[in-house]
Structures are given as structure tokens and as C-alpha cells.
Amino acid sequence: MRALPVANLGAQIEALEAATRQLSAEQQQLIRQDTWGHPYLVRGVAGSGKSLVMAYHVAWAVLRHQRKNQQLTLFAADRHSMPRVAALCLNRSFIPLLERQIEDAYLELAGAPLPPGVVTINHLNGLFFELAREHDFFHYIPANRAREMGKLAGEYLAQLDALSDSLLDRLRFDAMFIDEGQDLHPEIILLLHALLRPDPTTTERTLTIYYDDAQNIYGHQRPTWSHFGLNVEGGRAAFMRTCYRNSREVIELGLNVLLGTAADEKTRVQTRRYADIYTLKEKGLVEETPRGWRAYFAEPAGELPQVRVFQNRAEQTEWLAAALVNLTLEEQVRPEDILVLARTGSAFPYLEETVRQFSEGRIALRSVGRQTPRPRWTSRCSCPVTSL
């Protein structure tokens, strides 16, 4: 009997993406949570789909109000008004994806386009800029490295405190959904809380925060939510336990590197504070063994990640170029699914021309990141963030 051909890597990636587009039971339960009128906290492991769940959560919230808005009433004044909703994150480069996810989610749920003017999708700095452009009584404060985030929040809060109730209400939203909440300084969360109208029924704010301690790249302390007037007790919090982004093998390698498992006992591993290992242990998602940490929040793929050591940059560049050519031309992996990361923008200046040479001009490489003039010496090197 003839054996079936093994699918190339490109086909495997497409099959995996198709599977992850189907919401899991855990995700389906979360997106249908009606959290309107009170705060809600969603935590979870990296790669558990928090951003996708947030997109559906926003879409569901808008759809519920849209259905109420479309109900017939005897008097026009009694018609349910549409709320003003904000969907925020800190990273401006993520906004196009977030916009597309929310629009697609609403179209899937409602069978119609997202109503215009209901949802403001923006990054944090962009939100304040747009508010200042729309309202001349609110002044934008440029965010820069010299202005610490806590101080920036304090300056904005001082502006809000000086406003009359009527002017403040013109700035406010009825609900906010915040992705990557761990990236926000606690004072920024207090500021966003002040930009929310209290719900007329519950008197609480509709603030939903998606949060992952293990991705806290700025090292902010986890807020004590009650200090901000946020009650997330009693069924107002959820934890997403499954990673869909990576295999168990990849996660275990990353986790052990992050925790410095192979480091000398006297070595202080600075990255250990980012892992939130205590929560993962408490929930039975990781285990420490004599051979290192084991992770149980992702499925195994049966293939171990590779770590290679090279004698010099020229050898590394040639291996990397050959791997990129093989992935693209032989394994049929889409260029947008390939990412090469390096420490600096000028680390591999000869990667592009090496890939072009190895592929006989069939592959063009695009380097992204801060570039510096190429060195005058002849050794080959590679690039910072490079995608085909």
C-alpha cells in the first residue's frame, strides 16, 4: 500500500492556524460573559488567546446594546442609546490587528459590520492625543522617556480634577477593554478608571483588563485592585489555562531559560521575576523536576527546539540563509510566517544578500529595526528583526 506523503511545514502551519481560529470551550465561555456594569479581570498563560477573547468580548458587548437599541419603543426618548466603548493596548503596532479582530468578531456574531463610532480602538498615547484633538479643554501631554508613566498619569489626573462634571462627562467612556494590562503603570490604570462613567444601575465602572504577569516586560508591580475601587472578587475574574501559540517543548525551553535553570546557584537571574511561577505552580500548570521545569499548559508536538552554536558570524549567516531558503522554497512556509530575531539592528548586515544569493534572486528580505552603517570589515553578519 502506498504511503501518504507527509505534509510540508507550510501546510502544517496552515492547518494549525485553522484549528486555532476555532474558539475553545474555555474561550467560548469567556467571550459570552456579560461583564457590563462592573470590573472584570482575565489572566492567563502566554499564548492562551487573551487578545482574541477580548475582541469577541468587545463584539458581544456592542451586539447586546445594538439589539436593545433596535427594539421598538413608544417614544424616541426611550430608545436605548449606544454606549461609547474603548478597546486599548500600549503597543501602537498592534492596533491594526486588534481592529481587524474586533471587526471580524462582530461580523461573525451579528452578520453585519461593526456600527461606526461606537468602539474607539487605540493605543494609550493615541487615546489621549485624540481626546485632546476632539476637546479643546483637554490638553495632550507628550509621552517620552524623560516623563515617567506614573508622573504622566498624575498630570492628566490633575487636568481631570480641574474640570467641571459636565466637561469631564464629555471625555468619559461607558466601557473600557484593556489588552496587555500588565504593561500599564498602576497610576495609568487609575487614570483610565477616572475616564469611565459609573454604570447607572450598579454605580461601578465597566472596566475589563486582560493581564499576564509572565509578560510584564516593564516590571510593574501587580496592582492591588481594591485600591482603585475595583472589586474583582466573587466571579469577577478568570484564568485561561491553555497555551495555543507554542508547543510544550518550546515553552519548556523558554521557561527554563527565563528561570535560569542551568545557571550557577550564586548567579542572580534577573528574569525570574517575570515568570509568575508561583501562580503556575498553584494551578498545577508547571512542575519542578531534577531535570528542570515541566510545563503542562500546552500540547506536545514531539519535536524539540534546536539550539546551534557557530564558530563565527559568517558561518551563522550562511546557515541561517540556507534555512530561510529551505523554509520558503522547499517547505512552502509563507514569508509572513517567518521571523528572524537578533539583538541589534546591525548584527547581520549581510544576511539579505546571502539569502538573495542562495535563492538565486527568488527571495527578497526586508529588515526591520534601527540600522547603523555597515562595518568596513569583510566578515558576514545578520539583522535585528528580519522577516521575509
N, C-alpha and C positions, 0 to 999 in steps of 0.2 A: 504494500500500500504506500502510495506516495505521501511523504510528509509535507504538511502545510508550511509555506515559507514563514519565517519569523519576521514580524513587522519591524520596519526600521524605527529608529529612535523618534523621528519626526511623527510617525503615526502613533507611537505610544504616547507622546506628549499631547497630541490632539485628543486621543481617547481619554486621557487623564483630565484634560480641561473640560471635555464634555461631561464627564462624571461630576466634577466639582461644581459645574453650573447648576446641578440639581441640588436643591437645598436639602440638608439632612433633617432628620426628625427634630434634633436639638435646635437647629436654626429655624425651622418652621414654627416651633413653639414660641421662640423668642420674638420673631417678627410680628406675631399676632398679639403680643402683649399690648393691651391698651393702657399706656402709662400716662395718659393725659391727665393733668391736674396734680401731679406730684413728681418728685425727682426719682430717677432710676439709674442704677449703676450696672454696667455689663463689663465683667472682667473675663479674661480667658487666656489660654496659651497662645503664643505667637502662631500665626497661620491658621487660626480657628475660624476665620471668616467674619471677624467683627465688623469690618468696613462694609462688606456685602449685607450683613444683617442690618446695619444702620441704614443703608439705602432703602431696604424693604420696610424698615420701621418707619422711616420718614414717609414713604409712599403710602403705607397703611394709614398713618395719622391724617394725611391730607385727604385720602379717599373717604375716610369716615366723615370728615367735615364737609366734603363735597356732596356726599349723599344727603346730609342734613340740609345743606344749602339748596339742594334741588327739590326738597319737599315743598309741596304746595301749602301756602298759608293764606289766611283770610285777608290779612293786611301786610303790605310790603315791609313795614317796620318790624314785623315779627319774623321775617325771614332770617335764618341762621347765617351769620356773616362768616366769611372765610378768615382763618387766622393768619397771622404773619409768623412764618417759621424760618429759622436759621439752621443750616447744616454747615458746621465749621470744622476745620482742622488747622494745624500750624504750618503744614508744608504746602506752599503755593503750587508746586509742580503736581500735586495730587488732585487739584481741583478739576481738571478736565475729566479724569476717570470717575471722580465722585459724581460729577454732573451726569455723566452717561449712565452710571449705575442707578441713580435715583430716577432718571427719566425712563430707563428701561424697566425698572421695577414697577413704576406706576403704570406704564403701558401694559405690562403683563397682568397686573391686578385689575385695572379699570377698563382695559380695552380702548383707551383714549389717551391723548397726550396729557402730560402734566399741566394743570392750569397755570397760565402765566401770572407772574407777580406774587405767587403765594410763598414759594421757597427761595430764600436767599442762600446761595451756595458760595462760600468764600473762605479764604484763609484769614487768620486772625487780624493781621495788619491790614489786609484788604477790607475787612469789615469796617474798621474804624475810619479808613480813608473814605469809603463810600458813605458812611453816616455823616461825615464832615462835609462831603460834597453835596449831600441832599439837604442838610440843615445848617444854615449859617450861624446858628447859636452854639454849635458843637465844633470844637477845633481839633484837627488832626495833629497828633504828636509823632514825629518821625521815629521809627524804631531803628536803633543802631546798637553797635556793640558797646558804645560808651554808656548807654542807658540800660541799666539793669531792669529785668522784666518786672520785678516787684515795684520798683520806683515808677516805671511807666504806668503800671496799673494804678498806683496811688495818685498820679497826676490826672488820669482820666476820672477816677472816682471823685476827686476834688471838683472837677468840672460838673459831674452829675449832681453832687451835693448842692452846688450853687444854682441849679436850675429850679424853676417852679414845677409843680406837679404836672401841669398841662404840657410844658415843653418836654419834660422827661418822658411823659407817656408817648410823645411823638417818636422818640428814639426806640422805644421798647418793642420787643417781640413777644409773641404769645407762647412760643416754644423754641427750645434750642436742642440740637443734637450735636454732640461734640465727639469727633473721632480722635484717637490717639491722645486721650485726655492726660496721660502721664507726662506728655511733653509740656503741659501748661504749668506755669508757676502758680502756686496756691492763690496769690493775690489776683491773678488774672481770672481764676475761677470765680472769685468774689466779685470782680468787675462784671463778668458775664451774667452772674446771678442778679446783679443790680439792673441789667438791661432787659430783664424779663418781667412781664406783668404777672402779678399774682392771679391765679385762677379764681374767677368769681365764686365758684362753688366750694373749692377746697381751701382757698387762700394760700396754697402752696404754688411754687413755680414748676412749670413743666420743663425740666432740665434732665436730659438723658446723656450720660457720659460713658464712652467706651474706653476702657482703661486696661493697660497691661504693664505691670511692674517690670517684667523682664525686658521691655523695650524702652525703659526710662533712660534715654541717652544723655539727658541733661542732669541727671542725679537729683531731681526734685524729690523732697520728702512726700510720701503719700499723705494727702490732706486728712485731717480729722473732719469728716463731712459735717458733723453736727455744728462745728464752729462757723459754718457758712449757712446755717439754718436749713441744711439738707438732711432729711430723715430718710435713710436708705435701709432701714430695718424693716422686718416683717414682710418679706416677699417683694421688697423693692430692689433686689439685687440678684444677679445671675452670674454663673461662671461657666464659660464654654470650655469643655474638657478635651476636645479633639482637634489635632492639627491636620489640615488637609494640604498644606503647602509643601511640606517636605516629608521624606521617608524617615522611619525611625533611625536608620543608620546615620543619616545626615544630621539629625537632631542630636543624637548621642555624641557624635564627634564635636559639634559646635558647643554642646553643653559642657563637655569635659575640657575643651579649650578655654571656655569662658570661666570655668571654676578653677582652672589651673591644676587639674588632677595630677599631672606629671611634674608639677613644679616642686622644688625643694621645700621642705616644711618651714624653713626660715624665710622663704620668699613671700612677700606681701603681694597677693594677686588683687590688683585694683578693681578688676571687672567682676569680682564675686558679688558685689552688692547689687548688680543688675539682674541676677538670675531669679530672684524671689523664690529661692529653693525651698524655703520653709512652707510656703503655700502649696507648692507642688508636692512636697512630701506629705503634708497634712491631708491632701486629697488623693493620695495613693498614685500619683502620676509619675513619680520618679523613685528610684531606689539606689542607695549607695552600696556598691559591692566591692570586694577586694580588687577587681579589675577596673573599677571606675563607676561612673553613674550610668544607670539604665533608665531609659525613658519609655513610658507606656501610653503616651497620648498621641501616637501616630502609628500607622501600619508599617510593617517592614516591607522592603522592596526586594530583599535578597541580594542587593548589590552594595558593596561597601564604597564609600567615597575614597578618592585617591589623593595621596599626598606625594609629590615628587620633589626631589632635590636636584638642583643643577649646578654644574661647575662654574658657570658664568652666565651673564645675561644673553650673550649671543646664542648659546645652546638653549636657554629657556625660551627665547623669542622664536627660534626655529621650531621647537616642539609645539609651542602654542599656536603658531601659524598653521602648522600641519594639522593640528587638532581642529582648528576652526574650518579649514578647508574640508576635512573629512566630515565634520558635522553638517556642513551646509550642502556639499555636493553628493556625498555618499549616503548619509543618514537622513537627508531631506528635512533637516530641522529648519524651521522658519528663522530668518535672521533676527526678527524681533524677540525670539525666544532665547537668544544667546547674549550673555553679558560677561564681559571680562572686567574684573576689578583690579586696580593696582593702587599703591599707596599715594602716589603723586602723579600730577599731570604730565610730567616729563620723564617718567620712569622707563617707558618703552617707545621711544620716538621712531624706531624702525619697524614696528610691528605692521603698520599699514602697508608699507612697500613690500615686506616679506610675504604677507598674505596675498597681495596682488601678484607677486612673482610666482608663488606656489600654485595659485589658481589659474595661472596664465591669463590674468586680467579679468576673470569672470566674477570676482568678488571685490567690491569696494567697501572699505572700512571707514566708519565715522567715529572719530574720537570726541569724547565729551569731557569737559573739565578744564581747569586752568592750564594753559600751555605756556611753557617758557622756551626761549630759543634753544635749538638743538645744540648739543655739545659738539666741539670741533673734532673730538677724537673719533676713531673709526669703529669702536665696539658697538654692536647692535644692542638695542634695549626695547622696552614696551610701554603701554599707556595706562592712564588712570582709570577712567571709566570708559570702556570702549564697547560699542555694540555694532553688530554687522548691519 
